[in-house]
Amino acid sequence: MTKTELVELIYSLKIPYNEGTPNDKVIEDPEIIYFWDYLWDDLTASGKEYNTNVTYQISFLAEIPRSPKLLELKHKLNDLGLFPSIQHEYNPETRRWHSFFALEVLENV
């Protein structure tokens, strides 16, 4: 998967999303995705098309566990042959669920 494909997949869910932290306009929406890269791994044996394997954290905030949009995201990733381990935590202060996983994509960095 490339970063462009990742963004297109997230966009197809038709919910707010942001690269980096959620912006103030959408943080209170019922569902939101935000993502950022945290690991760059050079692909020294690769061709010139992509030179870096970049790992992103994909975070999904929702008011309910197993949100239909989270399940839709999971199924779309599975359809592409991607099977991330999705972790979940509940924040009692915000009364929201945070689901998150790592995903590797190819990029030129």
DRENMARMAR-247049 format. One record per residue (C-alpha): residue number from 1; residue in one letter; x, y, z. Coordinates in steps of 0.2 Angstrom, whole numbers. Example, Ala and Ser with C-alpha at 12.3 -4.5 7.8 and 13.67 -1.06 7.14 Angstrom:
BEGIN
<1 a <62 -22 39>>
<2 s <68 -5 36>>
//
This chain:
BEGIN
<1 m <0 0 0>>
<2 t <6 18 -4>>
<3 k <2 33 6>>
<4 t <-10 39 -8>>
<5 e <-19 23 -6>>
<6 l <-20 24 13>>
<7 v <-27 42 12>>
<8 e <-40 37 -2>>
<9 l <-45 22 9>>
<10 i <-48 33 24>>
<11 y <-57 46 14>>
<12 s <-69 33 7>>
<13 l <-76 31 25>>
<14 k <-83 48 24>>
<15 i <-79 53 41>>
<16 p <-67 67 47>>
<17 y <-49 63 47>>
<18 n <-32 72 49>>
<19 e <-14 68 47>>
<20 g <-7 72 64>>
<21 t <-17 76 79>>
<22 p <-36 79 77>>
<23 n <-40 97 73>>
<24 d <-52 107 85>>
<25 k <-66 107 73>>
<26 v <-68 89 72>>
<27 i <-62 82 89>>
<28 e <-80 81 96>>
<29 d <-87 72 80>>
<30 p <-94 55 84>>
<31 e <-80 47 74>>
<32 i <-63 53 68>>
<33 i <-48 46 61>>
<34 y <-31 53 64>>
<35 f <-14 46 58>>
<36 w <5 50 58>>
<37 d <21 42 54>>
<38 y <33 36 67>>
<39 l <45 24 59>>
<40 w <55 26 43>>
<41 d <64 10 37>>
<42 d <75 13 21>>
<43 l <73 0 7>>
<44 t <91 -1 1>>
<45 a <88 -15 -11>>
<46 s <72 -8 -19>>
<47 g <71 1 -35>>
<48 k <69 19 -37>>
<49 e <50 19 -36>>
<50 y <49 18 -17>>
<51 n <64 20 -6>>
<52 t <56 19 12>>
<53 n <44 8 21>>
<54 v <35 21 33>>
<55 t <25 15 48>>
<56 y <10 25 52>>
<57 q <-1 24 68>>
<58 i <-19 25 63>>
<59 s <-30 31 77>>
<60 f <-49 30 77>>
<61 l <-60 39 90>>
<62 a <-78 34 92>>
<63 e <-92 35 105>>
<64 i <-96 17 104>>
<65 p <-84 1 104>>
<66 r <-84 -8 87>>
<67 s <-90 7 78>>
<68 p <-98 2 61>>
<69 k <-85 14 52>>
<70 l <-71 5 62>>
<71 l <-77 -12 56>>
<72 e <-79 -5 38>>
<73 l <-61 1 39>>
<74 k <-55 -16 45>>
<75 h <-65 -25 32>>
<76 k <-58 -14 18>>
<77 l <-40 -17 24>>
<78 n <-43 -36 25>>
<79 d <-50 -35 7>>
<80 l <-33 -28 2>>
<81 g <-24 -42 11>>
<82 l <-19 -31 26>>
<83 f <-23 -38 43>>
<84 p <-17 -26 57>>
<85 s <-19 -30 75>>
<86 i <-31 -17 82>>
<87 q <-30 -12 100>>
<88 h <-43 -3 110>>
<89 e <-44 7 125>>
<90 y <-58 17 134>>
<91 n <-55 35 140>>
<92 p <-67 38 155>>
<93 e <-64 56 155>>
<94 t <-70 58 137>>
<95 r <-81 43 137>>
<96 r <-74 38 120>>
<97 w <-66 23 113>>
<98 h <-48 24 105>>
<99 s <-44 10 93>>
<100 f <-27 10 85>>
<101 f <-15 0 74>>
<102 a <1 1 65>>
<103 l <1 0 46>>
<104 e <16 0 34>>
<105 v <16 10 18>>
<106 l <28 13 4>>
<107 e <34 31 1>>
<108 n <48 41 -6>>
<109 v <56 50 9>>
//
